[in-house]
Amino acid sequence: MREVAIVAFGQSDHRRDSAEVSEVEMLMPVLHEVLDAVGLQAGEIDFTCSGSSDYLAGRAFSFTMALDGVGAWPPISESHVEMDGAWALYEAWTRLLTGEAETALVYSYGKSSPGDLREVLTRQLDPYYVAPLWPDSVSLAALQARALLDAEDSGADERALAAVAARSRTAAEDNPHAQVTGSPPPEALLDDPYLVRPLRRHDCPPVGDGAAAVVLAAGDTARRLCHRPAWIRGMDHRTEAHSLGVRDLTRSPSTRLAAERAGAFEAPADLAELHAPFTSQELILRRELGPGLGEGVRVNPSGGALAANPMMAAGLIRLGEAAAAIHRGAADRALAHATSGPCLQQNLVAVLEGDVL
């Protein structure tokens, strides 16, 4: 199989409200950052793929405005997914695998601040039986968390959830792009009131605006553009049933299957970036990915989605953070995960490796 690597990664500073800038103005500095890192101009990129949501923007085909910022003339080879940018990366990866392109630019962005995100996300639910009830994303995550805490074989409790929050947001203190950093110890967090029982505010992701971008390159081009490329050794994505009522919300078989198909269980990773917007979801993902996580594995050293969760970009950021760790020699083998939909409905897993130093 043709070798393809992530050779550059950039992201914005994630903020609760970026009303003073448009999506394009938020995105452009990130695009310039990744292109400058590899010494390429936009016109030298063979394929461009983006991820965003018209529901967040409140208008149809909103991604075309960002595409104008990238530069659509002279005509370019371009595609778009109405999903997190991790799935745009997957499309670009397959394009490079076929040999139809040598380089690709992948970007995604989301501005949640203009509207009520919890209401907006109800539009992704089953339109016949669930969406008319308007169950918001936090309430659905609380149902999943309650199921996990009540499961006899999970070993989870509210202190375990608080420990995930404390560890993630303490780690985010070293991340200059994080929206939320620092945390009291788990015991102190348990004194906070519930937001939606059994979830407290620290169990939930911050709502904010942000953007991210990566550059992919194949073979010798990747080696020329980056001193230590993050080679994508495998990547796969799977989905659960759309109906929440037919799922066991304490498990994520799609994550396990995607990890297996991506080769995550062939050797343990020394770093993992897991897209777990809620603390309970990290416990579920750890359970499913266990064989691929080495002893002493560092999980979400960036702080993860509990430190910054820009819609449509947080999953791409997980892959970018994992790749950046390989670029700087902080990891040799990394596992990256992205999710989309309620209660870990759709999941993508990628395995990244760096050349031996």
C-alpha positions in Angstrom: 0.0 0.0 0.0 1.2 3.5 -0.9 2.7 5.4 2.1 0.8 8.5 3.1 1.6 10.8 6.0 0.4 13.9 7.9 3.2 16.4 7.3 1.8 19.5 8.9 -0.9 20.4 11.5 -2.2 23.7 12.7 -5.2 25.0 14.7 -6.7 28.2 15.9 -6.9 29.4 19.5 -10.3 28.0 20.6 -12.6 30.6 22.1 -16.1 30.7 23.6 -17.1 33.4 21.2 -15.4 34.8 18.0 -18.2 37.1 16.9 -15.6 39.7 15.6 -14.4 37.3 12.8 -16.2 35.3 10.2 -15.5 31.6 9.5 -13.1 32.5 6.7 -11.2 35.0 8.9 -10.9 32.4 11.6 -9.7 29.7 9.2 -7.2 31.6 7.0 -4.4 32.0 9.5 -4.5 28.2 10.2 -4.3 27.5 6.4 -1.4 29.8 6.1 0.3 28.1 9.0 0.2 24.6 7.6 1.1 25.7 4.1 4.1 27.7 5.3 5.2 24.7 7.4 5.7 22.7 4.3 6.7 25.5 2.0 3.8 25.1 -0.4 1.4 27.5 -2.0 -2.4 26.7 -2.2 -2.0 26.2 -6.0 0.6 23.5 -5.4 -1.9 21.3 -3.5 -3.3 18.5 -5.6 -6.5 17.9 -3.6 -8.5 19.9 -1.1 -11.1 18.5 1.3 -13.0 20.2 4.0 -15.5 19.5 6.8 -18.1 21.8 8.2 -21.8 22.0 9.0 -24.5 24.2 7.4 -26.6 23.7 10.6 -24.0 25.6 12.6 -23.6 28.4 10.0 -27.4 28.7 9.5 -27.2 28.8 5.7 -26.9 26.3 2.8 -23.6 25.6 1.1 -21.8 27.7 3.7 -18.5 25.9 3.0 -18.2 27.7 -0.3 -17.4 30.9 1.5 -14.4 29.2 3.1 -13.4 27.8 -0.2 -13.3 31.3 -1.7 -10.7 32.0 1.0 -8.6 29.0 0.1 -8.6 30.1 -3.5 -10.9 28.3 -6.1 -9.3 30.0 -9.1 -7.6 28.6 -11.1 -10.0 25.6 -10.7 -8.9 23.1 -8.1 -9.8 19.5 -7.2 -12.0 19.9 -4.2 -14.5 18.0 -2.0 -16.5 18.6 1.1 -18.0 16.4 3.9 -20.9 17.5 6.1 -19.0 16.0 9.0 -16.0 16.5 11.3 -12.8 17.1 9.4 -11.5 13.7 10.4 -13.8 12.2 7.8 -12.5 14.8 5.3 -9.0 13.5 6.1 -10.2 10.0 5.4 -11.4 11.0 2.0 -8.2 12.8 1.2 -6.2 9.8 2.4 -8.0 7.4 0.1 -7.4 9.9 -2.8 -3.7 9.8 -2.2 -3.7 6.0 -1.8 -5.1 5.6 -5.3 -2.2 7.7 -6.7 -4.6 10.4 -8.0 -2.8 13.0 -5.8 0.6 13.6 -4.2 -0.5 16.2 -1.7 -3.7 17.2 0.0 -5.0 20.0 2.2 -7.6 19.1 4.7 -9.4 21.7 6.9 -12.5 22.0 9.1 -14.0 24.7 11.2 -17.1 25.4 13.4 -18.6 28.4 15.1 -21.1 27.2 17.8 -21.4 30.6 19.4 -24.1 32.2 17.2 -26.8 29.7 18.3 -27.8 27.2 20.9 -25.6 24.2 20.2 -27.6 21.8 22.4 -30.7 22.5 20.2 -28.8 22.5 16.9 -27.5 19.0 17.6 -31.0 17.6 17.9 -31.3 17.9 14.1 -28.9 14.9 13.7 -31.2 12.5 15.5 -33.8 10.1 14.1 -36.3 12.5 12.5 -39.3 10.3 13.1 -39.2 9.1 16.7 -36.4 11.0 18.5 -35.8 14.5 17.0 -39.4 15.6 17.6 -38.8 15.1 21.4 -35.9 17.6 21.2 -33.5 15.7 23.5 -30.3 17.7 23.7 -26.8 16.4 23.4 -26.0 16.8 27.1 -29.1 14.9 28.2 -28.4 12.1 25.8 -24.8 11.9 27.1 -26.2 11.8 30.6 -28.3 8.8 29.7 -25.2 7.1 28.4 -23.3 8.0 31.5 -26.0 6.7 33.8 -26.1 3.4 31.9 -22.3 3.1 32.3 -22.4 3.8 36.0 -25.2 1.3 36.5 -23.5 -1.4 34.5 -22.1 -4.0 36.9 -19.1 -4.8 34.7 -18.0 -1.2 34.0 -16.3 -0.5 37.3 -17.1 3.2 36.7 -18.3 5.7 39.3 -18.6 9.5 39.5 -15.1 9.8 41.0 -13.7 8.1 37.9 -15.5 10.6 35.7 -14.1 13.5 37.8 -10.6 12.0 37.5 -10.8 12.1 33.7 -11.8 15.8 33.8 -9.1 16.7 36.2 -6.4 14.9 34.3 -7.5 16.3 30.9 -7.8 19.9 31.9 -4.6 19.8 33.9 -2.8 18.5 30.8 -4.3 21.3 28.8 -2.3 23.8 30.7 0.6 23.0 28.3 -1.7 23.5 25.3 -1.7 27.2 24.2 -4.8 26.6 22.0 -7.0 25.1 24.7 -10.2 26.9 25.7 -10.4 25.5 29.2 -7.3 24.7 31.3 -6.6 23.8 34.9 -8.7 21.8 37.3 -9.1 21.2 41.0 -8.5 17.6 42.2 -11.3 15.1 41.5 -12.6 15.1 45.1 -13.2 18.9 44.9 -15.0 18.5 41.5 -17.5 16.1 43.1 -18.8 19.0 45.3 -20.1 20.8 42.1 -23.8 20.6 41.4 -25.1 18.4 38.6 -25.8 19.9 35.2 -27.8 16.9 34.0 -27.4 14.0 36.5 -25.0 12.2 36.7 -23.0 14.7 34.6 -21.5 17.9 36.2 -20.2 20.8 34.2 -16.7 19.5 34.3 -17.9 16.2 32.7 -19.0 18.2 29.6 -17.0 19.8 26.8 -16.8 23.6 26.4 -18.8 25.2 23.7 -16.6 27.3 21.4 -15.4 28.3 18.0 -12.3 27.0 16.2 -10.6 25.6 13.1 -7.9 23.1 12.2 -6.0 22.0 9.1 -3.5 19.3 8.1 -1.4 18.7 5.0 -1.1 15.1 3.7 1.7 13.9 1.4 2.7 10.6 -0.1 6.0 8.7 -0.2 9.1 10.7 -0.9 7.1 13.9 -1.1 6.3 13.5 2.5 9.9 12.9 3.4 10.9 16.0 1.5 8.3 18.2 3.2 8.7 17.0 6.8 11.7 15.8 8.8 9.7 13.1 10.5 6.3 12.4 8.8 3.5 10.8 10.8 2.7 7.8 8.5 -0.9 6.7 8.5 -0.5 2.9 8.9 -4.2 2.3 8.9 -7.5 4.1 9.2 -11.1 2.9 9.3 -14.5 4.2 10.4 -17.7 2.4 11.4 -21.1 3.4 12.6 -23.7 2.2 15.2 -27.4 1.9 14.6 -29.2 5.2 14.2 -31.8 4.3 16.9 -30.4 4.8 20.4 -33.0 2.3 21.7 -31.4 -0.7 20.0 -27.8 0.1 21.2 -26.0 -0.9 24.3 -24.8 2.6 25.2 -22.1 1.3 27.6 -20.2 -0.2 24.7 -18.9 1.0 21.4 -18.5 -2.0 19.0 -18.0 0.4 16.0 -14.9 1.8 17.7 -13.5 -1.6 18.4 -14.2 -2.8 14.8 -12.6 0.4 13.3 -9.6 -0.1 15.5 -9.2 -3.7 14.5 -9.5 -2.9 10.8 -7.0 0.0 11.2 -4.4 -2.3 12.8 -4.5 -0.7 16.2 -4.3 -4.0 18.0 -1.2 -5.2 16.2 1.1 -3.3 18.6 0.4 -1.0 21.5 0.5 2.8 21.1 2.5 5.0 23.4 0.1 8.0 22.9 -3.6 8.2 22.2 -5.8 11.2 21.3 -9.4 10.1 22.0 -12.3 12.3 20.9 -14.4 11.9 24.0 -16.5 15.1 24.5 -17.9 13.7 27.8 -15.8 12.1 30.6 -17.9 8.9 30.5 -17.2 8.4 26.8 -13.4 8.3 27.5 -14.0 5.3 29.9 -16.1 3.6 27.1 -13.4 4.2 24.5 -10.6 3.0 26.8 -12.5 -0.2 27.3 -12.9 -0.8 23.6 -9.4 0.2 22.6 -7.6 -1.6 25.5 -5.5 -4.0 23.3 -4.2 -1.0 21.3 -3.2 1.1 24.3 0.2 0.3 25.8 1.1 0.2 29.4 1.6 3.8 30.6 0.0 5.2 27.4 -0.5 8.9 27.5 -4.2 9.6 26.8 -5.1 13.1 25.5 -1.9 15.0 26.6 -3.4 17.9 24.7 -6.4 18.0 27.0 -8.7 16.5 24.5 -12.2 17.6 23.8 -12.7 18.5 27.4 -10.3 21.3 26.9 -11.5 22.5 23.5 -14.3 21.0 21.4 -14.9 23.1 18.3 -17.7 21.3 16.4 -16.6 19.8 13.1 -12.9 20.3 14.0 -12.4 18.5 17.3 -12.0 15.1 15.6 -9.5 16.4 13.1 -7.6 18.0 15.9 -7.2 14.6 17.6 -5.4 13.3 14.5 -3.4 16.5 14.2 -2.3 16.4 17.8 -1.2 12.7 17.5 0.7 13.6 14.3 2.3 16.6 15.9 3.6 14.4 18.8 5.3 12.2 16.2 6.7 15.2 14.3 8.5 16.5 17.4 9.6 13.0 18.6 7.3 12.8 21.6 5.7 9.6 20.3 6.7 6.7 18.0 3.3 5.1 17.6 0.0 7.0 18.2 -3.6 6.1 18.1 -6.1 8.8 17.1 -9.9 8.6 17.4 -12.7 10.8 16.2 -16.4 10.6 16.8 -19.6 12.1 15.3 -23.2 11.9 16.4 -24.9 11.3 19.7 -23.4 8.8 22.2 -20.4 7.8 20.1 -22.6 6.9 17.1 -19.9 7.0 14.4 -16.3 6.4 15.1 -13.0 6.7 13.2 -9.7 5.2 14.3 -6.3 5.9 12.8 -2.8 4.5 13.6 0.1 6.8 13.1 3.8 5.9 13.2 7.1 7.8 12.9 10.3 6.6 11.3 12.8 5.2 13.8 15.0 8.1 15.2 
